[in-house]
Amino acid sequence: MCGIVGLFIKNPELSPELGDHLTTMLIGMTERGPDSAGIAVYHHGREDDSAKLTLFHPDMDYAWRELGGDLAEALEAETDVTIKNNHAVVTLFGGDEAAARAWLKEAHPEVHIMGYGRTMEVYKDMGLPADVADKFGVRQMTGTHGIGHTRMATESAVTTEHSHPFTAASDICLVHNGSLASPNRLRSWLERHGMEFETDNDTEVAARYFAFRMGEGATLDEALEAGLKDLDGFYTFCLGTRDGFAVLRDPISCKPAVLAETDDWVAMASEFRSIAHLPGVKDASIWEPAPATLYTWSLEGQA
């Protein structure tokens, strides 16, 4: 049993409140997931060609700034390092994101890449949702949208690496409430097609599946719709993208989910209690997402 949340800000004046509301939503799912928690926050896009890599190492004294300098030298680019607890956000200016990830894998295999893209930062760790949010200062974060997850581990270990969200591609990550029926079979199939895995978590399998489909040329919507055929099991997915987020439930839809929308925001959660505090919720349109139906919102408007 896990809890998932998502918040998309439609009114730019509320962007400074994103982290505060997202934290309260995450804490509302504590009883559904007290083992670990994580969030992906999307900030306003930059006009330059910079990229962000959110990195994790359990050593609180890890030499992040030295790593950033070595990366800059290796890619002949500039870097900026922001340290947040046992994570660091390395912003790369003028370098190739894929080349940076390849260099990290080769030169620093002890470092885990939590997320990457132009606007996305991913923070996750073991512990109660309130403690994890406080550890990374989520309440103070501003941005356009974010998704989050609280985990009650039932099928894999309680570690930072096993926590959600799982990154699927640049600026795309996934949180999941439910269970896939045959994740090991799908993992083996994806490995034969060149995908690599860090954990035995079935949500990572789903994330890699969507990344694979998009790598074949599918749009995000097409990849999610393909998942309705290929991902056997019961699930509610909330998938964050550079422009917004998407919500999809399996055809049976036994896992709880609720959506709410006002002129100012769109929110989703496993239970309404994580939405009840949002400003203007009394006037919101509130509904349960239909089975096997894709819902998407973007900075360009609802699709």
N, C-alpha and C positions, 0 to 999 in steps of 0.2 A: 504494500500500500504506500503510495507516494502522493505528493501534492504538487500541482503545477499552477503557475500564474503567468499572466502576461498583461502588459499595460502599454497602450499606444496613445500618445498625446496628439490630439487633433488641433488644439488651441495652443499656439506657440508660447503664449503667456504662462502656461502651466509647466513648461519645460524645466524650470528650476525646481519644481516639486516632484519630478519623476522619481528620484531616488527615495525620497521620503515615503511616497505612496507605495512604491514597489517593496520597500522594506516591510511596511505594515501588512501588505498582502502576503509576503513570504512568511512572516511570523504567524499569520492566521492559519497557515498550513502545518504548523509545528506538530500537532497530534498525528498528522498523516505521514510525517517524516522527520523524526528527531535525530537520525543518525548523521546526516550531513546535509549541506545545502549549497546552492550555487545560483548565480545570476549572470546574465549577459546584458550589458547596457550598451545602447547605441547612442553615440554622441552626434552632434551636428557635423556633417561632412566638411572636410577641409578642401580648399580649392587647389592645393598643391598635389604632388604625386606621392605623398607620404603613405606609409603603411604601419599598422600597429601589430605587434606580437605580444600577447599576454603569456608570460612564462611562469613556471612554478618549480621550486626546489624546497624540500622540507627544512633545509638549513637556514635559520633566520639570519645568519651572518654570511650568506652566500655572496660571492664577489660579483654582484650584478653590474656594477659600473665598469669593472674590468672586462666582463663579457661584452658589454655594449661597445667598448672601445675596440676589442678584437674583431667584433662583427663589422664595425665601420671600416677598419683597415682591410679586412678580407674582401669586402664588397666595394671598396673605394667609394664609400658613401658617408653620410653623417647620421649619427644616432643620438637620441635623447632617452634617458632612462628614468622612469618614475617607479620607486619601490613602494609597494603596499604589502606590509607584513611578509608572508612567504611567497608573494607573487611580485612580478615586475612587469611593467609595460614598457617595451622597447619600441620607440617610434623611429622608423627608418625613413630618411629623406634621400631621395634620388637613387635608391637601390631596389633590387627586384625582390619582392616578397617570397616567391618560390625559392630563389637562390638563398635567401636568408634562412628559410626553414631547412633546406638541404644542408647548409653549413652547420646549423645547430645540431642536426641529427648526427653529423659526422664528427664535429669538433667537441660537442658537449652532449653526449647521449644521456647524461644524468639529469638534464633539464627537460621538463615536460612542457610542450606547447599546448596551452589551454585554449587559445583562440587566436585568430588572425584576420586581418582585413583592414579596411580604411577607417571604419567608424566603430567597430565592435571591440569591447573589452569583456573578458570572461574571468570571473572570480568564483572559486569554489573550494570547499574544505570540509573536513569532519567537524561535527559539533552541531549544537542547536541552531536553528535559523537565525535567531536574534544575535547569537554570538558570532556567527559567520558574517552577518551583515555589519555588525559593529567592527569586526576585525578589519574589514576593507573600506569602512566609511561609506557604505552604500547610501545612507540617508542624505549625504551631502552631494551626491552625484546629480548632475543635470543631463538632459538628453532628450531624444525624441521618442524612444520606446525601450522596453526591456522585457525579458522573460526570466522566470525563476523556477526553482525546483527544490522541494524538500524530500529527502529520501529515507524510507524505511527499508533497509537492505533485506532482501529475501532470497536472492539468487547469486549474489557475488559479494566480494569482500567490502567492508567499510573502509575505504581509503579516499584520499583526495582525488586520485586518478579515476576512481569508479564513480565519483559524484557527477551529477549533471550540472550544466549543459554539456553536450558533446558537440564539438565543431564538425560540420560536414564539409564546408568549403569556405572560401573567403567571405567573411561577414554573414555566414549562415551557420546557425547552431540549433540544436534540438533538445527539448525536454519532453519527457514521456511518462505517462502514468499507465501502467498495464504490464503486459508480458507477451513476448513473441513466442509462438508455439515451437518453432524449430530454428532458433538463432544460430546453432552450431553448423547446421547444414548450409544456411545462407552465408555464414561467415566463411566457410570453406569455399563456397562458390565465388565469393567476392575476392578471396585471397588468390584464387586461380586467375582472376582477372586483374591482378595487380594491386588490390587494396591492402593496406597494412593496418594492424590493430594494436592497441596498447593494453586493452583490458578484455575480460570475458563478459562484460556487461552487454545485455541484449540491446540497450539503447544505442550503444556505439555501433552495433550492427546496423540498426535502422539509419543512423546518421551516415555511415559509409555507403549504405545502399542508395540513399538520395544523392550523395556526392557522385557515385558511379553513374547513375542515370543522367545527372546533369552533365557529367563529363562526356557522355555519349551524345550530348546535344539537346537533351530535353530541357524545356523550361522548368521552372520551379513547380508550377501547377501540374505540368505533365508528369514530373517525377513523383509528386505526391499522389496523383491519381493512379499511377502505375503501382504504387505501394499498396493500394487497395486490393490488387490482384496477387501481388507477390509476397506481402507480409501477412502471414497467417498468425492469428492470435487476437488478443483484445487490447485495445490501446486508445488513448487520447494523446495526440501529438500537438505540441505548440512549437512552431518553428520560426525562429527569428531571422529576419533578412535585413539587408542594408536599408530597405525602404519601409519595412513594417513587420507584420507577422502573419502567420497562417495557422489555422486550427483545423484538425482533421480527426474524426473518430472512426473506428472500424465499423463494419456493417451491422454488428450486433449492439455495440455501444453500451456495454455493461459498466464501464467506468464512468464515474460522475463528471459532469462538466457544465459550466454555466457561462453565458456570454452576456455582456451588458454594454450599451452604447448610448452616449449623449452627444451633443454638438461639440463637446470639449475633449472626449476621450472614448476609447474602446478598451474594455477589460475582459479577461477570461480567467477562470479559476476552477479548480476541482470542486469547490464549494462556495456558496454565496457569501459566507462570512468574510472571505478575503476581498470582497468587492464592496461590502456594506458601508465602509468608511469613506469611500471616494466622494468628492464634492459633487453635489447634484444628483446623487444616485437615486433619490426619490422620484426624479423625473426621467430616469433612464428607461430605455427599452431593454427588457430582460428576457432571455429565452435560453432553452436548452438546445445546443447544436444538434442538428439532425444526424442520423447515422450516414456514414459514407458520403458526407457532403463537405466540400472544401469551402472554408471561409477565409478570405484574405483582406487585409487592409494595408494601404501603402501611403507614402507621403503624397502621392498623386491622387489619392482618393480610394474608396473601396472598389475592389475589382469585381 
